[in-house]
Amino acid sequence: FEVREWFHGGEGAEVTVLMMAPGQVTLLENAGYAIDSRLLVSGEPRWGGEPLDDPIAWTCGFSRTHDGATADAWRTAFS
C-alpha cells in the first residue's frame, strides 16, 4: 500500500499488508475496491509481535473504502 496517512502504529510512505482480494471478501465494507482505490485499512500482526510484523488487514467491518467521515472518526479515536 501507498500510505497517505497513518492513524496509529506505523510510519513511512509504503507498507505491505496481506489482504483478501476483491470478490473474496464478503465482510469488507464497500468491498468493490481495486488497485488505486483509496482505503482505510485496520489490522494486526498475523502471528503476533510488533504492529507491522507480517501484518494482515481486518476485513470484518473495520477496513473499508475511504470516506471523509470515517477518516475523521479514526483521527479522533487515535489522537
MARFIGU-497710 format. One record per residue: residue in three letters; x, y, z of N, C-alpha, C, O in turn. Coordinates in steps of 0.2 Angstrom, whole numbers, plus 2048, in hexadecimal, padded with zeros to 3 digits. Layout:
ALAXYZXYZXYZXYZ ...
! end
This chain:
PHE8047FA80080080080080480680080A806803 GLU80280B7FC8058127FD8018158037FB815803 VAL80581880880181A80E80182280D80682580C ARG7FB82580E7FA82C80E7FA82F8157FC834816 GLU7F782A8197F782D8207F78278257F3822824 TRP7FB82782A7FA82282F7F68248357F782A837 PHE7F18208377ED82283D7F18208447F0823849 HIS7F481A8437F78178497FC8118477FA80D842 GLY80181084A80580A84980A80A84480D805842 GLY80C80F84081080F83A81381583881181B83B GLU81881583381A81B83081D81982981E813828 GLY81E81D82582181C81F81C81D81981681D81B ALA81E81D81381A81E80D81781880A812818806 GLU81A81280C81780C80A81780680F81B806814 VAL81280180E8127FC81380F7F680F80B7F780A THR8117F081080F7EA80D80A7E681280C7E5818 VAL8047E58107FF7E28157FB7DD8117F97DE80C LEU7FB7D78147F77D28117EF7D38127ED7D5817 MET7EC7D380C7E57D580C7E27D18077E47D0801 MET7DC7CE8087D87CA8037D67CF7FD7D67D57FD ALA7D67CB7F77D57CF7F17CE7D17F17C97CD7F4 PRO7CC7D67ED7C57D77EC7C17D17E97C47CE7E5 GLY7BB7D07EB7B77CB7E97B87C57EE7B37C17EE GLN7BE7C47F17BE7BF7F67BC7C27FD7BB7BE802 VAL7BB7C87FD7B97CB8047B27CC8047AF7D07FF THR7AE7CA8097A77CB8097A57CF80F7A07D280F LEU7AA7D08147A97D48197AC7DB8197AA7E081D LEU7B07DD8147B37E38147AE7E98127AB7E880C GLU7AD7EE8167A97F38147AA7F680D7B07F880C ASN7A67F68097A77F98027AC7F57FE7B17F87FC ALA7AB7EF7FD7B17EA7FB7B27EB7F47B67E77F1 GLY7B07F07F07B17F17E97B87F57E87B87F97E4 TYR7BD7F37EB7C37F67EB7C87F37E57C77ED7E3 ALA7CD7F77E37D17F47DD7D87F87DE7D97FC7E3 ILE7DD7F67DA7E37FA7DB7E28017DA7DE8037D5 ASP7E58057DE7E480D7DE7DE80F7E27DD8157E2 SER7DA80A7E57D580D7E97D88107EF7DD80E7F1 ARG7D48147F27D68177F87D38147FE7CD8147FE LEU7D68118027D480D8087D680F80F7DB81280F LEU7D280E8137D380E81B7D480781D7D080381D VAL7DB80581F7DC7FE8207DE7FE8287E280282A SER7DB7F982B7DD7F78327DF7F08327DD7EC82E GLY7E37EE8377E57E88377EA7E683D7E97EA842 GLU7EE7E183D7F27DF8427F87DB83F7F77D883A PRO7FD7D98438027D58417FF7CE8417FB7CB845 ARG8007CA83B7FD7C483A7FF7BF83F7FA7BB841 TRP8057BF8428077BA8468097BD84D80C7BA851 GLY8077C384E8097C685580F7CA8548127CA84E GLY8117CE8598177D28588167D98578107DB859 GLU81A7DD85481A7E48538147E584E8127E184A PRO8117EB84E80C7ED84980D7EB8428087E983F LEU8137EC83F8147EB8388187E483781B7E4832 ASP8187E083C81B7D983B8167D58378117D283A ASP8177D48308137D082C80B7D282D8077CD82F PRO8097D882C8037DA82D7FD7D78297FF7D6823 ILE7F77D782B7F27D48287EC7D98297EB7DC82E ALA7E87DB8247E37E08247DC7DC8277DB7D6825 TRP7D97E082B7D37DD82E7CD7DF8297CD7E4826 THR7C97DA8277C47DB8227BD7DA8257B87DA821 CYS7BD7DA82B7B67D882E7B37DF8317B27E0837 GLY7B27E482C7AF7EA82E7B37F08307B17F5832 PHE7BA7EF8317BE7F48327C17F782C7C17FD82B SER7C57F48287C87F68227C27F881D7BD7F481D ARG7C37FD8197BE8008157C18048107C6807810 THR7BD80680B7BE80B8067BE81180A7BB81280F HIS7C38168087C381C80B7BD82180B7BA821805 ASP7BB8248107B68298107B982E8167BB82C81B GLY7B78348147BA83A8197B78398207BB83A825 ALA7B18378217AE8378287B183182C7B3832832 THR7B382B8297B682682C7BD82882E7C0827833 ALA7C182B8297C882D82A7C88328307CC832834 ASP7C38378307C383C8367C283883C7C583A841 ALA7BD83383C7BC82F8437C282B8457C482B84B TRP7C68298407CC8258427D182A8447D5828849 ARG7D28308417D78358447D583784B7D983784F THR7CF83884D7CD8398537CE8348587D083585E ALA7CC82E8567CD82885B7D582785C7D6824862 PHE7D98288587E08278597E582D85A7EB82C85A SER7E283285B7E683885D7E78398647EA83E866 
! end
